[in-house]
Amino acid sequence: MAHSFQRYLVAMDDTLYRMANTAFDRMLDDPTHHRLPQLAGQRVRSVEVVVQLVERRPVAVVRRSFTVLAFDNSGCVDVARLRKQQYAHVENALAPVFAAPRQDEKVIDAGDRFVAQGGTWMPSPALVRAIDDAALGHQRCPRLGNRGRGA
């Protein structure tokens, strides 16, 4: 048994666009040279899907992760914002394990929760079905990503 990791960007009208993981990684590693001008100035919903494979065929969606990507006016992804959101998710997950309980504290610092929450979203049941259909190969999606530098 193996797994496939897939990424989709979701347009405002809920159209799914498949994005190669290598294109996404390039966009994070060098955003100024791997832009998506068609997304300039937008906040775009992103879905990372883990699919179980049997004999190289997709059989089940194992996990879905929903984030929001912010793009500047030239189409560069805001990597700093994404990292801050991801760190906040980790902080929230680890806080109950490592934080010492304080009985005298009346104010709760929820800053990380708000940062993490600003980078997530919840899809409708219909959109979840469309995402799963795409991930399992039942629905084709247009590809999104740049083939050349700065495109």
Secondary structure in CASP SS format (residue, H / E / C, confidence):
PFRMAT SS
TARGET T0000
AUTHOR 0000-0000-0000
METHOD secondary structure of the structure
MODEL  1
M C 1.00
A E 1.00
H E 1.00
S E 1.00
F E 1.00
Q E 1.00
R E 1.00
Y E 1.00
L E 1.00
V E 1.00
A C 1.00
M C 1.00
D C 1.00
D C 1.00
T C 1.00
L E 1.00
Y E 1.00
R E 1.00
M E 1.00
A C 1.00
N H 1.00
T H 1.00
A H 1.00
F H 1.00
D H 1.00
R H 1.00
M H 1.00
L H 1.00
D H 1.00
D C 1.00
P C 1.00
T C 1.00
H C 1.00
H C 1.00
R C 1.00
L C 1.00
P H 1.00
Q H 1.00
L H 1.00
A C 1.00
G C 1.00
Q C 1.00
R E 1.00
V E 1.00
R E 1.00
S E 1.00
V E 1.00
E E 1.00
V E 1.00
V E 1.00
V E 1.00
Q E 1.00
L E 1.00
V E 1.00
E C 1.00
R C 1.00
R E 1.00
P E 1.00
V E 1.00
A E 1.00
V E 1.00
V E 1.00
R E 1.00
R E 1.00
S E 1.00
F E 1.00
T E 1.00
V E 1.00
L E 1.00
A E 1.00
F E 1.00
D C 1.00
N C 1.00
S C 1.00
G C 1.00
C C 1.00
V E 1.00
D C 1.00
V H 1.00
A H 1.00
R H 1.00
L H 1.00
R H 1.00
K H 1.00
Q H 1.00
Q H 1.00
Y H 1.00
A H 1.00
H H 1.00
V H 1.00
E H 1.00
N H 1.00
A H 1.00
L H 1.00
A H 1.00
P H 1.00
V H 1.00
F H 1.00
A C 1.00
A C 1.00
P C 1.00
R C 1.00
Q C 1.00
D C 1.00
E C 1.00
K C 1.00
V C 1.00
I C 1.00
D C 1.00
A C 1.00
G H 1.00
D H 1.00
R H 1.00
F H 1.00
V H 1.00
A H 1.00
Q H 1.00
G C 1.00
G C 1.00
T C 1.00
W C 1.00
M C 1.00
P C 1.00
S C 1.00
P H 1.00
A H 1.00
L H 1.00
V H 1.00
R H 1.00
A H 1.00
I H 1.00
D H 1.00
D H 1.00
A H 1.00
A H 1.00
L C 1.00
G C 1.00
H C 1.00
Q C 1.00
R C 1.00
C C 1.00
P C 1.00
R E 1.00
L E 1.00
G C 1.00
N C 1.00
R C 1.00
G C 1.00
R C 1.00
G C 1.00
A C 1.00
END
